């Protein structure tokens, strides 16, 4: 999965090609998420991750994404992940 973010007021740019490699994007390390109980909703697990603002320039500016998840009650029957942007 590739996640991109654009800060408010930023102009849209021409899409640039990004070389995908197994497990990620060339030049971008795949982050390790450190999940912990969320402070305000302990049933959720929270983590944050810094990702490039522009994957075509992986060493440029970055943005930190806040993540939350609810672990599957029965991991053997887990269907997958749902990503929501709100």
N, CA, C and O atoms as a CHARMM CRD file, in Angstrom:
* protein
*
  344
    1    1 UNK  N      0.84200  -1.16000   0.00000 PROA 1      0.00000
    2    1 UNK  CA     0.00000   0.00000   0.00000 PROA 1      0.00000
    3    1 UNK  C      0.89300   1.23000   0.00000 PROA 1      0.00000
    4    1 UNK  O      1.87600   1.29000   0.73900 PROA 1      0.00000
    5    2 UNK  N      0.55800   2.19300  -0.81400 PROA 2      0.00000
    6    2 UNK  CA     1.25700   3.46400  -0.84600 PROA 2      0.00000
    7    2 UNK  C      0.29300   4.51900  -0.35300 PROA 2      0.00000
    8    2 UNK  O     -0.82000   4.64100  -0.86500 PROA 2      0.00000
    9    3 UNK  N      0.71500   5.28200   0.63700 PROA 3      0.00000
   10    3 UNK  CA    -0.11800   6.34000   1.19000 PROA 3      0.00000
   11    3 UNK  C      0.53500   7.65900   0.84200 PROA 3      0.00000
   12    3 UNK  O      1.73500   7.83400   1.05400 PROA 3      0.00000
   13    4 UNK  N     -0.23400   8.58200   0.31500 PROA 4      0.00000
   14    4 UNK  CA     0.27000   9.90300  -0.02300 PROA 4      0.00000
   15    4 UNK  C     -0.57400  10.94200   0.68600 PROA 4      0.00000
   16    4 UNK  O     -1.75700  10.71300   0.93700 PROA 4      0.00000
   17    5 UNK  N      0.01400  12.07600   1.01100 PROA 5      0.00000
   18    5 UNK  CA    -0.72100  13.16200   1.65100 PROA 5      0.00000
   19    5 UNK  C     -0.30000  14.47500   1.01800 PROA 5      0.00000
   20    5 UNK  O      0.85300  14.64200   0.61800 PROA 5      0.00000
   21    6 UNK  N     -1.22900  15.39500   0.93000 PROA 6      0.00000
   22    6 UNK  CA    -0.94700  16.72300   0.39800 PROA 6      0.00000
   23    6 UNK  C     -1.38900  17.72500   1.44300 PROA 6      0.00000
   24    6 UNK  O     -2.53600  17.69600   1.88800 PROA 6      0.00000
   25    7 UNK  N     -0.47600  18.62700   1.84500 PROA 7      0.00000
   26    7 UNK  CA    -0.86800  19.60400   2.85700 PROA 7      0.00000
   27    7 UNK  C     -1.92200  20.56000   2.31500 PROA 7      0.00000
   28    7 UNK  O     -1.96100  20.80500   1.10900 PROA 7      0.00000
   29    8 UNK  N     -2.78700  21.11200   3.18700 PROA 8      0.00000
   30    8 UNK  CA    -3.80900  22.04500   2.73200 PROA 8      0.00000
   31    8 UNK  C     -3.17400  23.21100   1.97700 PROA 8      0.00000
   32    8 UNK  O     -2.14100  23.74400   2.38300 PROA 8      0.00000
   33    9 UNK  N     -3.80300  23.58900   0.88700 PROA 9      0.00000
   34    9 UNK  CA    -3.31600  24.71500   0.09700 PROA 9      0.00000
   35    9 UNK  C     -2.23600  24.36600  -0.89400 PROA 9      0.00000
   36    9 UNK  O     -1.84200  25.22400  -1.68400 PROA 9      0.00000
   37   10 UNK  N     -1.73900  23.14500  -0.88800 PROA 10     0.00000
   38   10 UNK  CA    -0.68300  22.75700  -1.82200 PROA 10     0.00000
   39   10 UNK  C     -1.28300  22.55600  -3.20200 PROA 10     0.00000
   40   10 UNK  O     -2.39200  22.04200  -3.34400 PROA 10     0.00000
   41   11 UNK  N     -0.54800  22.96000  -4.19800 PROA 11     0.00000
   42   11 UNK  CA    -1.01300  22.78500  -5.57500 PROA 11     0.00000
   43   11 UNK  C     -0.79000  21.35000  -6.00900 PROA 11     0.00000
   44   11 UNK  O      0.19700  20.72000  -5.62900 PROA 11     0.00000
   45   12 UNK  N     -1.71200  20.84000  -6.80400 PROA 12     0.00000
   46   12 UNK  CA    -1.54700  19.48500  -7.34600 PROA 12     0.00000
   47   12 UNK  C     -0.41800  19.50700  -8.35400 PROA 12     0.00000
   48   12 UNK  O     -0.30100  20.45000  -9.13800 PROA 12     0.00000
   49   13 UNK  N      0.39600  18.50300  -8.34400 PROA 13     0.00000
   50   13 UNK  CA     1.53600  18.41900  -9.25700 PROA 13     0.00000
   51   13 UNK  C      1.28500  17.32200 -10.28000 PROA 13     0.00000
   52   13 UNK  O      0.41500  16.46900 -10.10500 PROA 13     0.00000
   53   14 UNK  N      2.05300  17.36300 -11.33100 PROA 14     0.00000
   54   14 UNK  CA     1.98900  16.29600 -12.32300 PROA 14     0.00000
   55   14 UNK  C      2.38900  14.99700 -11.64500 PROA 14     0.00000
   56   14 UNK  O      3.33000  14.98600 -10.85100 PROA 14     0.00000
   57   15 UNK  N      1.68800  13.88700 -11.94100 PROA 15     0.00000
   58   15 UNK  CA     2.10300  12.61800 -11.34700 PROA 15     0.00000
   59   15 UNK  C      3.48900  12.22100 -11.83200 PROA 15     0.00000
   60   15 UNK  O      3.81100  12.36300 -13.01100 PROA 15     0.00000
   61   16 UNK  N      4.28700  11.73200 -10.92900 PROA 16     0.00000
   62   16 UNK  CA     5.63100  11.26900 -11.26400 PROA 16     0.00000
   63   16 UNK  C      5.67000   9.76400 -11.14400 PROA 16     0.00000
   64   16 UNK  O      4.95600   9.18200 -10.32700 PROA 16     0.00000
   65   17 UNK  N      6.49900   9.13100 -11.95100 PROA 17     0.00000
   66   17 UNK  CA     6.56800   7.68000 -11.84100 PROA 17     0.00000
   67   17 UNK  C      7.42400   7.31000 -10.63700 PROA 17     0.00000
   68   17 UNK  O      8.43600   7.95400 -10.36100 PROA 17     0.00000
   69   18 UNK  N      7.01700   6.28700  -9.93800 PROA 18     0.00000
   70   18 UNK  CA     7.72600   5.80100  -8.76200 PROA 18     0.00000
   71   18 UNK  C      8.05300   4.33700  -9.01300 PROA 18     0.00000
   72   18 UNK  O      7.17900   3.55600  -9.38700 PROA 18     0.00000
   73   19 UNK  N      9.31000   3.96600  -8.80900 PROA 19     0.00000
   74   19 UNK  CA     9.74800   2.59100  -9.03100 PROA 19     0.00000
   75   19 UNK  C      9.36800   1.74400  -7.82400 PROA 19     0.00000
   76   19 UNK  O      9.93500   1.90200  -6.74300 PROA 19     0.00000
   77   20 UNK  N      8.41300   0.85000  -8.01200 PROA 20     0.00000
   78   20 UNK  CA     7.99400  -0.04000  -6.93500 PROA 20     0.00000
   79   20 UNK  C      8.92700  -1.24100  -6.86400 PROA 20     0.00000
   80   20 UNK  O      9.35000  -1.77600  -7.88900 PROA 20     0.00000
   81   21 UNK  N      9.24000  -1.65400  -5.65000 PROA 21     0.00000
   82   21 UNK  CA    10.05500  -2.84500  -5.42300 PROA 21     0.00000
   83   21 UNK  C      9.29600  -3.74200  -4.45500 PROA 21     0.00000
   84   21 UNK  O      8.39200  -3.28800  -3.75400 PROA 21     0.00000
   85   22 UNK  N      9.66200  -4.99600  -4.42200 PROA 22     0.00000
   86   22 UNK  CA     8.98900  -5.92200  -3.50800 PROA 22     0.00000
   87   22 UNK  C      9.08200  -5.38800  -2.08900 PROA 22     0.00000
   88   22 UNK  O     10.17600  -5.10400  -1.60100 PROA 22     0.00000
   89   23 UNK  N      7.95200  -5.25200  -1.43000 PROA 23     0.00000
   90   23 UNK  CA     7.92600  -4.79600  -0.04200 PROA 23     0.00000
   91   23 UNK  C      7.92100  -3.29100   0.12000 PROA 23     0.00000
   92   23 UNK  O      7.98800  -2.81500   1.25300 PROA 23     0.00000
   93   24 UNK  N      7.84600  -2.51500  -0.95300 PROA 24     0.00000
   94   24 UNK  CA     7.80500  -1.07500  -0.78500 PROA 24     0.00000
   95   24 UNK  C      8.18100  -0.31300  -2.03200 PROA 24     0.00000
   96   24 UNK  O      7.98300  -0.78600  -3.15200 PROA 24     0.00000
   97   25 UNK  N      8.72800   0.87700  -1.82800 PROA 25     0.00000
   98   25 UNK  CA     9.13400   1.77200  -2.90100 PROA 25     0.00000
   99   25 UNK  C     10.63400   1.97400  -2.78900 PROA 25     0.00000
  100   25 UNK  O     11.15700   2.15500  -1.69000 PROA 25     0.00000
  101   26 UNK  N     11.32600   1.94500  -3.91600 PROA 26     0.00000
  102   26 UNK  CA    12.78600   2.11900  -3.91100 PROA 26     0.00000
  103   26 UNK  C     13.15600   3.39500  -3.15600 PROA 26     0.00000
  104   26 UNK  O     12.58500   4.45500  -3.41600 PROA 26     0.00000
  105   27 UNK  N     14.09700   3.30200  -2.23300 PROA 27     0.00000
  106   27 UNK  CA    14.56400   4.44800  -1.47700 PROA 27     0.00000
  107   27 UNK  C     13.75500   4.75500  -0.23100 PROA 27     0.00000
  108   27 UNK  O     14.10800   5.66400   0.52000 PROA 27     0.00000
  109   28 UNK  N     12.67900   4.02100   0.00700 PROA 28     0.00000
  110   28 UNK  CA    11.83500   4.26400   1.17800 PROA 28     0.00000
  111   28 UNK  C     11.84300   3.01700   2.04900 PROA 28     0.00000
  112   28 UNK  O     11.46500   1.93500   1.60100 PROA 28     0.00000
  113   29 UNK  N     12.27400   3.17400   3.28600 PROA 29     0.00000
  114   29 UNK  CA    12.27600   2.00700   4.16400 PROA 29     0.00000
  115   29 UNK  C     10.85200   1.73100   4.62000 PROA 29     0.00000
  116   29 UNK  O     10.07300   2.65600   4.84800 PROA 29     0.00000
  117   30 UNK  N     10.52400   0.47500   4.74900 PROA 30     0.00000
  118   30 UNK  CA     9.20200   0.08300   5.22800 PROA 30     0.00000
  119   30 UNK  C      9.20600   0.25300   6.74300 PROA 30     0.00000
  120   30 UNK  O      9.98800  -0.40200   7.43300 PROA 30     0.00000
  121   31 UNK  N      8.34000   1.12600   7.27300 PROA 31     0.00000
  122   31 UNK  CA     8.37800   1.38600   8.71500 PROA 31     0.00000
  123   31 UNK  C      7.82400   0.22800   9.52600 PROA 31     0.00000
  124   31 UNK  O      6.95700  -0.51700   9.06900 PROA 31     0.00000
  125   32 UNK  N      8.33900   0.09500  10.73200 PROA 32     0.00000
  126   32 UNK  CA     7.81800  -0.89200  11.67600 PROA 32     0.00000
  127   32 UNK  C      6.87100  -0.15100  12.60700 PROA 32     0.00000
  128   32 UNK  O      7.26900   0.80200  13.27700 PROA 32     0.00000
  129   33 UNK  N      5.63100  -0.58400  12.64800 PROA 33     0.00000
  130   33 UNK  CA     4.64500   0.07400  13.49900 PROA 33     0.00000
  131   33 UNK  C      4.73200  -0.46600  14.91800 PROA 33     0.00000
  132   33 UNK  O      4.83800  -1.67500  15.12500 PROA 33     0.00000
  133   34 UNK  N      4.68900   0.42500  15.88500 PROA 34     0.00000
  134   34 UNK  CA     4.71300   0.04400  17.29500 PROA 34     0.00000
  135   34 UNK  C      3.33400   0.34000  17.87100 PROA 34     0.00000
  136   34 UNK  O      3.05500   1.45300  18.31700 PROA 34     0.00000
  137   35 UNK  N      2.47800  -0.67800  17.85100 PROA 35     0.00000
  138   35 UNK  CA     1.10300  -0.54000  18.30700 PROA 35     0.00000
  139   35 UNK  C      1.05700  -0.51500  19.82400 PROA 35     0.00000
  140   35 UNK  O      1.78000  -1.25600  20.49100 PROA 35     0.00000
  141   36 UNK  N      0.19000   0.35300  20.37100 PROA 36     0.00000
  142   36 UNK  CA    -0.04900   0.43300  21.81500 PROA 36     0.00000
  143   36 UNK  C     -1.49800   0.83000  22.02500 PROA 36     0.00000
  144   36 UNK  O     -2.14700   1.32600  21.10400 PROA 36     0.00000
  145   37 UNK  N     -2.01100   0.61500  23.22900 PROA 37     0.00000
  146   37 UNK  CA    -3.39600   0.98900  23.53500 PROA 37     0.00000
  147   37 UNK  C     -3.55600   2.49600  23.35700 PROA 37     0.00000
  148   37 UNK  O     -2.71900   3.27200  23.81900 PROA 37     0.00000
  149   38 UNK  N     -4.62800   2.90800  22.68800 PROA 38     0.00000
  150   38 UNK  CA    -4.90800   4.33100  22.51100 PROA 38     0.00000
  151   38 UNK  C     -5.29300   4.94100  23.85900 PROA 38     0.00000
  152   38 UNK  O     -6.01100   4.31900  24.64200 PROA 38     0.00000
  153   39 UNK  N     -4.82500   6.13200  24.12100 PROA 39     0.00000
  154   39 UNK  CA    -5.07900   6.78000  25.40200 PROA 39     0.00000
  155   39 UNK  C     -6.55800   7.06800  25.62300 PROA 39     0.00000
  156   39 UNK  O     -7.06400   6.88500  26.73000 PROA 39     0.00000
  157   40 UNK  N     -7.25400   7.51600  24.58800 PROA 40     0.00000
  158   40 UNK  CA    -8.65200   7.91100  24.76100 PROA 40     0.00000
  159   40 UNK  C     -9.66000   6.79400  24.49300 PROA 40     0.00000
  160   40 UNK  O    -10.80400   6.87500  24.94100 PROA 40     0.00000
  161   41 UNK  N     -9.24800   5.75200  23.76700 PROA 41     0.00000
  162   41 UNK  CA   -10.13100   4.61100  23.48600 PROA 41     0.00000
  163   41 UNK  C     -9.30300   3.33500  23.64300 PROA 41     0.00000
  164   41 UNK  O     -8.75500   2.83900  22.65800 PROA 41     0.00000
  165   42 UNK  N     -9.20000   2.79200  24.86400 PROA 42     0.00000
  166   42 UNK  CA    -8.30600   1.66600  25.11100 PROA 42     0.00000
  167   42 UNK  C     -8.62000   0.39200  24.32600 PROA 42     0.00000
  168   42 UNK  O     -7.77400  -0.49800  24.24600 PROA 42     0.00000
  169   43 UNK  N     -9.83900   0.28500  23.73500 PROA 43     0.00000
  170   43 UNK  CA   -10.16700  -0.88900  22.92200 PROA 43     0.00000
  171   43 UNK  C     -9.41000  -0.85700  21.58400 PROA 43     0.00000
  172   43 UNK  O     -9.26300  -1.88300  20.92000 PROA 43     0.00000
  173   44 UNK  N     -8.94000   0.31600  21.20800 PROA 44     0.00000
  174   44 UNK  CA    -8.18600   0.47000  19.96100 PROA 44     0.00000
  175   44 UNK  C     -6.70200   0.42100  20.23900 PROA 44     0.00000
  176   44 UNK  O     -6.25300   0.70800  21.34900 PROA 44     0.00000
  177   45 UNK  N     -5.94600   0.05600  19.22500 PROA 45     0.00000
  178   45 UNK  CA    -4.49500   0.14200  19.27700 PROA 45     0.00000
  179   45 UNK  C     -4.08200   1.28400  18.35200 PROA 45     0.00000
  180   45 UNK  O     -4.61300   1.41100  17.24900 PROA 45     0.00000
  181   46 UNK  N     -3.14300   2.10800  18.79300 PROA 46     0.00000
  182   46 UNK  CA    -2.70500   3.26900  18.02700 PROA 46     0.00000
  183   46 UNK  C     -1.22500   3.18500  17.69000 PROA 46     0.00000
  184   46 UNK  O     -0.44200   2.56600  18.40900 PROA 46     0.00000
  185   47 UNK  N     -0.86200   3.81600  16.59200 PROA 47     0.00000
  186   47 UNK  CA     0.53400   3.94400  16.17900 PROA 47     0.00000
  187   47 UNK  C      0.62400   5.18200  15.30900 PROA 47     0.00000
  188   47 UNK  O     -0.39400   5.70500  14.85500 PROA 47     0.00000
  189   48 UNK  N      1.83400   5.64700  15.07600 PROA 48     0.00000
  190   48 UNK  CA     2.04400   6.73700  14.12400 PROA 48     0.00000
  191   48 UNK  C      3.23900   6.36000  13.26500 PROA 48     0.00000
  192   48 UNK  O      4.11300   5.59800  13.67900 PROA 48     0.00000
  193   49 UNK  N      3.25500   6.91000  12.06400 PROA 49     0.00000
  194   49 UNK  CA     4.31500   6.57200  11.12300 PROA 49     0.00000
  195   49 UNK  C      4.62200   7.78900  10.26100 PROA 49     0.00000
  196   49 UNK  O      3.71200   8.46100   9.77600 PROA 49     0.00000
  197   50 UNK  N      5.89500   8.06600  10.07600 PROA 50     0.00000
  198   50 UNK  CA     6.32800   9.13900   9.17800 PROA 50     0.00000
  199   50 UNK  C      6.53200   8.54100   7.78800 PROA 50     0.00000
  200   50 UNK  O      7.23000   7.54100   7.62800 PROA 50     0.00000
  201   51 UNK  N      5.91900   9.16200   6.79400 PROA 51     0.00000
  202   51 UNK  CA     6.03100   8.70000   5.41000 PROA 51     0.00000
  203   51 UNK  C      6.40000   9.88700   4.52700 PROA 51     0.00000
  204   51 UNK  O      6.12700  11.03300   4.88300 PROA 51     0.00000
  205   52 UNK  N      7.02200   9.62100   3.37300 PROA 52     0.00000
  206   52 UNK  CA     7.34900  10.72800   2.47000 PROA 52     0.00000
  207   52 UNK  C      6.08900  11.44800   2.00200 PROA 52     0.00000
  208   52 UNK  O      5.07200  10.81900   1.71300 PROA 52     0.00000
  209   53 UNK  N      6.16800  12.75600   1.93400 PROA 53     0.00000
  210   53 UNK  CA     5.06000  13.53600   1.39100 PROA 53     0.00000
  211   53 UNK  C      4.92500  13.26400  -0.10400 PROA 53     0.00000
  212   53 UNK  O      3.83100  13.32900  -0.66400 PROA 53     0.00000
  213   54 UNK  N      6.05800  12.95800  -0.74000 PROA 54     0.00000
  214   54 UNK  CA     6.08500  12.65800  -2.17100 PROA 54     0.00000
  215   54 UNK  C      6.98900  11.44200  -2.36700 PROA 54     0.00000
  216   54 UNK  O      8.20400  11.54000  -2.19200 PROA 54     0.00000
  217   55 UNK  N      6.41400  10.31400  -2.72300 PROA 55     0.00000
  218   55 UNK  CA     7.18400   9.08700  -2.87400 PROA 55     0.00000
  219   55 UNK  C      8.16800   9.15400  -4.04100 PROA 55     0.00000
  220   55 UNK  O      9.08500   8.33600  -4.10900 PROA 55     0.00000
  221   56 UNK  N      8.00000  10.09700  -4.95000 PROA 56     0.00000
  222   56 UNK  CA     8.97200  10.27500  -6.01900 PROA 56     0.00000
  223   56 UNK  C     10.22100  10.98200  -5.49200 PROA 56     0.00000
  224   56 UNK  O     11.26700  10.98000  -6.14000 PROA 56     0.00000
  225   57 UNK  N     10.09900  11.58300  -4.31500 PROA 57     0.00000
  226   57 UNK  CA    11.22500  12.24800  -3.63400 PROA 57     0.00000
  227   57 UNK  C     11.27400  11.73700  -2.19200 PROA 57     0.00000
  228   57 UNK  O     10.96800  12.48400  -1.26300 PROA 57     0.00000
  229   58 UNK  N     11.65100  10.48300  -1.99800 PROA 58     0.00000
  230   58 UNK  CA    11.54800   9.86000  -0.67300 PROA 58     0.00000
  231   58 UNK  C     12.40500  10.49100   0.41000 PROA 58     0.00000
  232   58 UNK  O     12.14200  10.27400   1.59300 PROA 58     0.00000
  233   59 UNK  N     13.41800  11.26400   0.04900 PROA 59     0.00000
  234   59 UNK  CA    14.26600  11.90700   1.05200 PROA 59     0.00000
  235   59 UNK  C     13.86100  13.35100   1.30100 PROA 59     0.00000
  236   59 UNK  O     14.55400  14.08000   2.01000 PROA 59     0.00000
  237   60 UNK  N     12.73900  13.76800   0.72000 PROA 60     0.00000
  238   60 UNK  CA    12.24700  15.13200   0.90900 PROA 60     0.00000
  239   60 UNK  C     11.39800  15.23400   2.16800 PROA 60     0.00000
  240   60 UNK  O     11.61400  14.50800   3.13900 PROA 60     0.00000
  241   61 UNK  N     10.44400  16.13200   2.13900 PROA 61     0.00000
  242   61 UNK  CA     9.56500  16.35400   3.29300 PROA 61     0.00000
  243   61 UNK  C      8.76000  15.10800   3.60900 PROA 61     0.00000
  244   61 UNK  O      8.48600  14.28600   2.73400 PROA 61     0.00000
  245   62 UNK  N      8.38100  14.98100   4.88300 PROA 62     0.00000
  246   62 UNK  CA     7.56500  13.83700   5.29700 PROA 62     0.00000
  247   62 UNK  C      6.35800  14.33800   6.07700 PROA 62     0.00000
  248   62 UNK  O      6.28700  15.50000   6.47700 PROA 62     0.00000
  249   63 UNK  N      5.42800  13.44200   6.27700 PROA 63     0.00000
  250   63 UNK  CA     4.22200  13.72900   7.05100 PROA 63     0.00000
  251   63 UNK  C      4.02100  12.54900   8.00000 PROA 63     0.00000
  252   63 UNK  O      4.32700  11.40800   7.65500 PROA 63     0.00000
  253   64 UNK  N      3.50700  12.82800   9.18700 PROA 64     0.00000
  254   64 UNK  CA     3.23900  11.76700  10.15200 PROA 64     0.00000
  255   64 UNK  C      1.75900  11.41900  10.11200 PROA 64     0.00000
  256   64 UNK  O      0.89500  12.28400  10.26000 PROA 64     0.00000
  257   65 UNK  N      1.48500  10.14100   9.91200 PROA 65     0.00000
  258   65 UNK  CA     0.10600   9.64700   9.88100 PROA 65     0.00000
  259   65 UNK  C     -0.21100   8.96600  11.20400 PROA 65     0.00000
  260   65 UNK  O      0.57400   8.15400  11.69400 PROA 65     0.00000
  261   66 UNK  N     -1.36200   9.29600  11.78000 PROA 66     0.00000
  262   66 UNK  CA    -1.84600   8.62800  12.98400 PROA 66     0.00000
  263   66 UNK  C     -2.71000   7.45800  12.53600 PROA 66     0.00000
  264   66 UNK  O     -3.57700   7.61200  11.67600 PROA 66     0.00000
  265   67 UNK  N     -2.47200   6.29500  13.11800 PROA 67     0.00000
  266   67 UNK  CA    -3.20900   5.08300  12.75200 PROA 67     0.00000
  267   67 UNK  C     -3.89400   4.49800  13.97400 PROA 67     0.00000
  268   67 UNK  O     -3.40200   4.62900  15.09500 PROA 67     0.00000
  269   68 UNK  N     -5.01900   3.85900  13.75500 PROA 68     0.00000
  270   68 UNK  CA    -5.72300   3.14200  14.82200 PROA 68     0.00000
  271   68 UNK  C     -6.26300   1.84700  14.24000 PROA 68     0.00000
  272   68 UNK  O     -6.63200   1.79000  13.06600 PROA 68     0.00000
  273   69 UNK  N     -6.30900   0.82200  15.05500 PROA 69     0.00000
  274   69 UNK  CA    -6.84900  -0.46000  14.59500 PROA 69     0.00000
  275   69 UNK  C     -7.57400  -1.15300  15.73200 PROA 69     0.00000
  276   69 UNK  O     -7.33400  -0.89800  16.91200 PROA 69     0.00000
  277   70 UNK  N     -8.46900  -2.03800  15.33000 PROA 70     0.00000
  278   70 UNK  CA    -9.13200  -2.94100  16.26000 PROA 70     0.00000
  279   70 UNK  C     -8.66700  -4.33400  15.87100 PROA 70     0.00000
  280   70 UNK  O     -9.00600  -4.81000  14.78700 PROA 70     0.00000
  281   71 UNK  N     -7.90500  -4.99700  16.72200 PROA 71     0.00000
  282   71 UNK  CA    -7.43700  -6.34000  16.37900 PROA 71     0.00000
  283   71 UNK  C     -8.60500  -7.31200  16.20100 PROA 71     0.00000
  284   71 UNK  O     -9.62900  -7.19000  16.87300 PROA 71     0.00000
  285   72 UNK  N     -8.44400  -8.26400  15.30400 PROA 72     0.00000
  286   72 UNK  CA    -9.47000  -9.28600  15.07400 PROA 72     0.00000
  287   72 UNK  C     -9.66800 -10.09800  16.35300 PROA 72     0.00000
  288   72 UNK  O     -8.70300 -10.47600  17.01700 PROA 72     0.00000
  289   73 UNK  N    -10.92900 -10.35800  16.68700 PROA 73     0.00000
  290   73 UNK  CA   -11.22500 -11.17700  17.86500 PROA 73     0.00000
  291   73 UNK  C    -10.84900 -12.63000  17.61600 PROA 73     0.00000
  292   73 UNK  O    -10.47000 -13.34900  18.54000 PROA 73     0.00000
  293   74 UNK  N    -10.95700 -13.05500  16.36600 PROA 74     0.00000
  294   74 UNK  CA   -10.59800 -14.42000  15.97600 PROA 74     0.00000
  295   74 UNK  C     -9.64600 -14.32600  14.78700 PROA 74     0.00000
  296   74 UNK  O    -10.10000 -14.32000  13.64300 PROA 74     0.00000
  297   75 UNK  N     -8.31900 -14.25200  15.03100 PROA 75     0.00000
  298   75 UNK  CA    -7.35400 -14.06600  13.95100 PROA 75     0.00000
  299   75 UNK  C     -7.46900 -15.08400  12.81600 PROA 75     0.00000
  300   75 UNK  O     -7.13200 -14.76700  11.67600 PROA 75     0.00000
  301   76 UNK  N     -7.93400 -16.29000  13.10300 PROA 76     0.00000
  302   76 UNK  CA    -8.06800 -17.31500  12.06100 PROA 76     0.00000
  303   76 UNK  C     -9.15700 -16.93200  11.05200 PROA 76     0.00000
  304   76 UNK  O     -9.14200 -17.40800   9.91700 PROA 76     0.00000
  305   77 UNK  N    -10.09400 -16.08100  11.45600 PROA 77     0.00000
  306   77 UNK  CA   -11.19300 -15.68400  10.56300 PROA 77     0.00000
  307   77 UNK  C    -11.05400 -14.24200  10.07400 PROA 77     0.00000
  308   77 UNK  O    -11.98400 -13.69000   9.48600 PROA 77     0.00000
  309   78 UNK  N     -9.91000 -13.64500  10.31400 PROA 78     0.00000
  310   78 UNK  CA    -9.67600 -12.25900   9.89900 PROA 78     0.00000
  311   78 UNK  C     -9.76600 -12.16000   8.38700 PROA 78     0.00000
  312   78 UNK  O     -9.21500 -12.99700   7.67200 PROA 78     0.00000
  313   79 UNK  N    -10.45900 -11.14000   7.89700 PROA 79     0.00000
  314   79 UNK  CA   -10.64600 -10.96900   6.45600 PROA 79     0.00000
  315   79 UNK  C     -9.61800 -10.02800   5.83800 PROA 79     0.00000
  316   79 UNK  O     -9.27500 -10.18800   4.66700 PROA 79     0.00000
  317   80 UNK  N     -9.13200  -9.08000   6.56800 PROA 80     0.00000
  318   80 UNK  CA    -8.18200  -8.11200   6.01000 PROA 80     0.00000
  319   80 UNK  C     -8.26700  -6.79100   6.73400 PROA 80     0.00000
  320   80 UNK  O     -8.72400  -6.71800   7.87500 PROA 80     0.00000
  321   81 UNK  N     -7.82000  -5.74800   6.06000 PROA 81     0.00000
  322   81 UNK  CA    -7.78500  -4.41500   6.66200 PROA 81     0.00000
  323   81 UNK  C     -8.71800  -3.47000   5.94000 PROA 81     0.00000
  324   81 UNK  O     -8.96600  -3.61900   4.74400 PROA 81     0.00000
  325   82 UNK  N     -9.23200  -2.50200   6.66800 PROA 82     0.00000
  326   82 UNK  CA   -10.03700  -1.43300   6.11100 PROA 82     0.00000
  327   82 UNK  C     -9.34000  -0.13800   6.49300 PROA 82     0.00000
  328   82 UNK  O     -9.11200   0.12800   7.67200 PROA 82     0.00000
  329   83 UNK  N     -9.00400   0.66400   5.49200 PROA 83     0.00000
  330   83 UNK  CA    -8.33000   1.93200   5.73100 PROA 83     0.00000
  331   83 UNK  C     -9.34100   3.04600   5.48500 PROA 83     0.00000
  332   83 UNK  O     -9.96600   3.09600   4.42500 PROA 83     0.00000
  333   84 UNK  N     -9.50200   3.93200   6.44900 PROA 84     0.00000
  334   84 UNK  CA   -10.46900   5.02000   6.36200 PROA 84     0.00000
  335   84 UNK  C     -9.73600   6.33800   6.53800 PROA 84     0.00000
  336   84 UNK  O     -8.88700   6.46700   7.42000 PROA 84     0.00000
  337   85 UNK  N    -10.05600   7.31000   5.71000 PROA 85     0.00000
  338   85 UNK  CA    -9.48400   8.65500   5.82000 PROA 85     0.00000
  339   85 UNK  C    -10.61200   9.58900   6.22600 PROA 85     0.00000
  340   85 UNK  O    -11.52900   9.85500   5.45000 PROA 85     0.00000
  341   86 UNK  N    -10.52700  10.09100   7.47700 PROA 86     0.00000
  342   86 UNK  CA   -11.57200  11.02900   7.89000 PROA 86     0.00000
  343   86 UNK  C    -11.03900  12.32500   8.36700 PROA 86     0.00000
  344   86 UNK  O    -11.80900  13.20800   8.74500 PROA 86     0.00000
